[in-house]
Amino acid sequence: MNFKHLYYFWVTAKAGGIMRAGEQLHTTPQTLSGQIKLLEDWFGCKLFRKSGRQLELTDDGRLALGYADQIFALGIELETALRQARGGHRVLDFSVGVADSVAKSVAYRLLEPALSVAGPVRLICSEGKFPDLLAQLALHRLDLVIADEPMPSRISVKAFSHALGSTTMSFFCAPALKSRLYGKFPLCLNDMPMLIQGASASVRQQLEGWLTRHQIHPRVIGEFDDGALMTAFGREGRGVFMAPTVLEAETVAQFGVEVIGRSDELVEEFFAVSVERRITHPCVAAITDAARGRLFSA
């Protein structure tokens, strides 16, 4: 088998088309199509079929893709195993994607144990939308994705969600704004300015349902995909905001805000998504063990 032809097929299947794969491989669509045709001739079957202007995998193509995933995953593991740093010490590259809906402080606490494994580790961390990060994971450009939701069933990526833990949510505001609150929590939120998470955050839908159930009607003056930016507005007294209870002490100390209440009905969960069903990567194992045993144990 010509593994270069197999690699071209693999990238095309992951990219979803000849044009996009050609851009990734820096080759022309004509060359790419020709290489895949040679692979199909060698197998004696079609791997792709046209569906309108798009390409889709045949049954044989899906079978081939499953094996190609394993072959190139092993190739990446081989490269990592043999890469040596100066002085002969093996350096383990650990590429992580963090969904932008995950608070930065939570992301740090989750990832920090990866730097404590035996041997040197180089942490390569990127941030983005959860679906985009899953696409990178499928191409084996990431070892792990940290998110506040499990992998959606509608996304056809062969990966597995590992629950790390969960935390309830606390409500904060600046001291000046707190002096304007009237009544007990949560009714004191009525008609108060509020800063909330963006629509992509898993806890956003929970918050909307919670406000409806308790018949609370705050004045939402800002929605933020970036939790750090939301907290910055909250620190300046622009509105009440919500953050994980596990970060309560840190939030109060760092931003000079006060806790006005907590809700056990609002729960934010965190997941590690990897291509491994059984965790073997030492950094992933360190993250999951620390999260379950320390960060969310309370």
N, C-alpha and C positions, 0 to 999 in steps of 0.2 A: 504494500500500500504506500502511496505517496502522501506522507503526512503534511506536506505543504498544501496539497489539494484539500485534505481533510480540515486543515486549519482555516482555509478560505471558506469552506462550507460552514464551519462552526461560527465564524465571525458574521457571515451573512445571515445565518439563522438567528443569531443573537441581536443583530442590528435591525432585522426586520425588512431587509431589502438590499439589492445590489448597489444602489447609489450610495446609501449611507455606509455600507461596508467598504465600498471603494474609497470613500473619504478617510475612513479609519485606517485602511491598509495602504493608503497612498498609491493606489493603482487604478487603472481605468476600468469602467464597467465591462468593457469588452474582454479584457484580460481575465477579470474575475469570473465572468460567465464561462469563458473557455476552460478555466481550471476546474470549475465545478462540473462542467460537462464531462471532462476526462475522468473525474471521480465517479460520476454516475455510470459511465461506460465500464469502468473497472468493477463496480458493484453489480452492474447489470440491471439497474432499476432507477426510477426517477426519485429524486430527493425533494424537489420542489415542483409545485404546479402554480399556474397563474390564476389569480382570483381578482378579476377586474384589472386594475393597474398594479396590484400588489402581488407578492409571492407568498405562498403559504406552504408549509411542510406537508409532504405526503405521509402516510403511515410509516413507510420505510424511512423517510426523512426524520420523523420523530424518534424512531428506534436508533438511527445513527447518531442523532443529537445527544441522546442519553449516554451513549458510549463515549462520544467526543468530550462531553462534560467531564467524565471521569478521567479520560486520557490527559486532557490539558490541565486539570486540577492537580494530577500527579506530577505533571511537568513543572508546575509552579512550585509545588512542594520540594521537588528535586533541586530546583534553582536556589530556593531558600536554604535548603540543607547544606548545599555546597558553597554558598557565598561566605567568604571569609573576610573579616576585618583585618586591619594591620595588626601585626603581632600574632596572627593565627587564631584569634578568638572569634568564634562564630557570632555574627550579629543577626538577630531575628527581626526582620521587618514586620511591622504590624500595622496594617492599613485599616482605618476605622472611619465609617461615615456616621455622623450624628444628625438626626432629623432636627430641623430648625425649630420645631415645636418643643424640644427638650431644653429645660433651663440649663444654662451654662454651668452653674454650680453643681447641679445633679450630674451632668455629663462628666465634669472633672472628678467627682467622687466615684463615679462608676469606672472611669478609665484609669485612675491613678494606680490601682493594684497591678495593672499590666506592666508597670515599670519596676515592679518589685520581684519579678520572676528571676530564677537563676539564669545568669548570663546576660550580656548586653542586649537591649531592645531599642529599636528605633521606631518610635510612634509616629505614624503618618495619619494625621487627622483632618477630615474635611467635613463641611456642613452643607446641607441642602434639603430639598424636598424629599420626603420619604420614598415616593415612587422612583425618583431619579436615582437615589442611592441604591435601591433594590436592583435597578438596571445595571449599575456598576458592580454590584455583588454578583449578579448573574454572569458577568464577563470576567469574574475573578480578579477585578481590580481592587476589590475590598475584601478583607477577611471577615469583617463584622459590621453590622449596622445597629446603632442604638436608637430606639424609637419609643414613643409613648403609646404604641398600639402594636398588636401582632401583625404579621404579614397578611394583607387582605387576600381572601380566597379568589377574588376576581383577577389577581395578577398571576400570570403563568410563569412564575419563577420557581425553580426547584430549590427551596430553602426552608429552613425550620426556625420557628420562633421559640426562644428559651425565656421563660418568665424570670425576671430578676427580682421583682417585688413591687410593692405599691405603697402609696402614702396618701393620707387624707389631705385636705386643703385648709389653709388658714387665710383670713382676711386681714389686711393691713391698711393703715393710712398714716399720714403725717400728723403730729400732735395738734397742730392748728385746726386741721379738718376734724379730728376726733372730738374736739370741744364743741363742734356743731352738731354732732350726732344726738338724736333724741330717742329715748326708749332702749329696750333691750335688743340684743342681737337675735335674729337677723332683721327684725322689723325696723331697726334703726337705719337700714340701708334705703328705705323708701325715700324717693326724690333726692337722693344724694348722688353726686357725680361719681361715675365708676369707670374704671379702665379694665378691659377684658381681653382675654386671649383671642387670637385670630381664628378664623373658621377651620383651619387645618389642625388645631389642637384638639386632642381627644376629649379633654375636659370641658371644652366649650359647650358642646351639646348638653352635657350633664348640668352645667351652670344654668343654661336657659330653662331646662326642665325644673330645676330646683327653685328658681325664682318664681316660676309659674305655680308650683305646688304651694309655696309659702305666700303667694299673692304679694310679692315684693316688686316694686316698680322703681328701680334706680334710673338715673339719667346717664345712659352710656355715652360718654364723650370721646372715647377712643378705643380702637381695636388694634392689637399689635401681634404680629407674627414673632417679633423679637421680644422675648421676655425681659431682657436687660433694659431695653428702651422703655417698656411699660413700667418697670420698677423705677426708672429715672424720673418719669413723669409723676409717679406716686410719691416719690421722695420729696418732690417740690410742692406737694399738697394739691395736685390737680385732680385727684380722685382716689377712691378706695380701689385696691387691687387684691388679687388672689395669688398665692404662691404655695408650693408644697410645704406641708407642716414639718417634714423632715429638715427643711431649711429655715425653720422659724427663728431659731436663735441667731443664725448667721445673718438673716435678713434684717432683723431688728438692730443688731450691732453694726452692720455695714452701712445701712441707709438711714438710721435714726428714726425709723417709723415705729408704730405701736400695733400690737395685735388687738383687733376688736372682736374677734370671734373665730370659731372653727366649726367645720361641718364634717361629720362622719359619712354623710350621704354623697359627698363629692370625693372621688377617689381617682388619683392618677396612677396608672400602671406603667411599668417600664419593661422593655423586652430587648434581648439581644437576638438579632436575626443573623444566622450563618448558614453556609451550605452544608454544615455538618449536622447530622441528626444526633450523633453521639459526640460530645465535645472532647476533642483531643488537642486542639491548639492550646499551648500553655498559657498564653495571654487571655484567651477567651475563658479558660478554666479559672484563672485567677480573678477575672471580673465577676463571673457568676458566683463563685464561692464567697467573695467578699460582700457582694450585694445581698445575698441571701443570709449570710451569717452576721453582718455588721450594719450595713447602711440602712436596711429596711427591717431589721430584726425586731425593733420595738413596735 
